[in-house]
Amino acid sequence: MKGALILAVLPVILLGPAGQSKAERTALVQMYNSPEMNLEEIDRSILDQVGAGGRINFAFYVLSDYTIMDSLRGAAERGAVVRIYLDPRELEKLTLSNDHPLVKLSRTRNLEIKVKGLKDGLMHLKSYSVNGVLLRTGSANESHSGLERQDNDLLVISDKPTVAFLRLPPPILGDIEKLATIVNGDRQRQIIVAGDPENTMKLCAMAGVIDEMTKPPIIERSPKVIVATTPFEALLNVGHLFVDDEGTDRFRFQPIVSEDVILPTSYEGTSGGGLWKFYLAQETFALVQARLIGVVYWQKPVGSELHLVGHGQVSIYDHLLNIIRQKWP
């Protein structure tokens, strides 16, 4: 069925200098199809998770999608090293001005663009790697039509579970589509505008899936396919909230360490997790109200700690909610 995810477990043999087997590793393969899915969302969600210390090696026949260019520039601005390799024939088709995203991309620090010689053959790759542990490949170019309208596939191959791309079974997805509504978003916005409930104390907490807490895949084999189901755990942890960048509505969350809580060494996989503010009754500590006030999208080293950075409530309720209304009136 087109548009469905095929999640396979493939054995990968690492060879030594003499061609002898050194070790066997397991690779997880995730496949998506357009036009049933917007493949731009897959690429963007991968690139937007790459930050300081990361590496992106990016080789594409066509790079004309503005959103993907913005994601590459964002990764470089967060401190990742980004190397881009392009075909000259496709570049000649673009009308480049000083404010064109590709021109802005070429001026970004930590980012290098190289173009294959015109006298050589086509540079026809459509793939990139992230940190040497994830490979994105397939038939889809990084263009609006290639990612959204054409019949294309996109494969993500990684050494470990990439929880950002877990797909829900069709029956569950159908139930969610029947129940999903933005009414709750409107209600949350009204609650936030109304101010804090009286006679309450408040605390902030982050909830999200943690990659290193994700368990090994459960493998089911059949004559035609190997399917892996990945169980995972989520973390709910209280912490301190800071304004990271007021001009861009960006917050920073510092998880609190305690004797009963062992924090992960990395928060990879938490992208998209919610930041919540809980209001408790002062005398009984009963939950009075819970508010979604932010969405996490990357981790940031602060001294010897890791803090989580995300979009704040202005981004959610003044921008995202309006966009949802426009797209699904």
Residue, then its C-alpha position, 0 to 999 in steps of 0.5 A: m500500500k503506497g504511503a505506508l511505512i515499511l520498517a525493516v531490520l537489516p543485518v550490516i556486516l562490518l569488514g576488517p582490512a582483510g575482508q573478515s567480519k568484525a561485527e554485525r550491526t542492526a540497521l533500522v530502515q523506514m520508508y515513506n512515499s509521496p504524494e500520499m505523504n509530504l516528504e518535506e516534513i520528514d526531511r525538515s524534522i530530521l534536519d531541525q534536530v541537528g545542532a552544535g557538534g553535528r555533521i550533515n553531508f548533503a548531496f542533491y541533484v535538485l535543491s530548490d525547496y525553501t523550507i529545506m534550505d531554511s532547515l540546513r541554515g538553521a542547523a549550521e547556525r546552531g553549530a553543526v557543520v554542513r557540507i552541500y554538493l550540488d549539480p550545476r545544471e539545476l543551479e542554472k535554472l534558478t533565478l538567484s537574487n541577494d534575498h534568495p534562500l540559496v544565496k543566504l544559505s551560501r553566506t552561512r557560517n559552518l556551511e560549505i557549498k560545492v558544485k560539480g564541474l559542468k564537463d563531468g557527468l550529472m551529480h544525481l545523488k538524492s541523499y544526506s547523512v547525519n552524524g555518520v549514523l543516519l542516512r536519508t536516501g531515495s528518489a525524492n529531490e529537495s524540490h516542492s514537486g519532488l517532495e509533495r506531488q511526484d511519485n517518490d520514496l524516501l528511506v531513512i536508515s539508522d543505527k538506532p531507533t529514530v522515535a521522531f518517525l514512529r508511525l501509528p497503525p492505520p486503525i489508531l490513526g483513523d480513530i485519532e482523525k475522528l476525534a482530533t479537533i482544535v477546540n482544545g487548543d482554543r480552550q487552552r488559549q482562553i485559559i492562559v489569557a484568563g491568568d493564574p487560578e487563585n489559591t494555587m502553586k505552580l510547577c513546570a514539567m517536561a514530557g517526552v520520549i527519550d531515545e536512550m530509554t527506547k528498548p531494542p526492537i521486537i523482531e517478527r519474521s515472515p517469508k517476505v519481510i522482517v518487521a521491527t516494533t520498537p517499544f519506548e519510554a517517556l520521561l516526565n520531569v519537573g524543572h526550572l523555566f527560563v527565557d532563552d530568547e524573548g524576541t523569538d519566543r524561545f524558552r529554556f527548561q532546566p530539568i531538576v535532579s533528585e535522588d529519585v530521578i536519574l536524568p538521561t545523558s542525552y535528550e535525543g528523541t524528545s523533539g516535539g515533547g510538551l512543556w507543561k505548567f501544572y497548578l496545584a491546590q495550596e493545601t491539598f496539592a490536588l491538580v487544579q489545571a494543566r497547561l501546555i505552554g511550549v514544545v521542545y525541539w533541541q537540547k543545549p549544553v549549559g555548563s555541565e548540564l543539558h537544558l531543553v529549548g523550545h517554542g513558547q506559548v505565543s508560537i503555539y496559540d498565536h501562530l500555530l493555532n491560526i495556521i491550523r485553522q487556515k489549513w483545516p477550517 
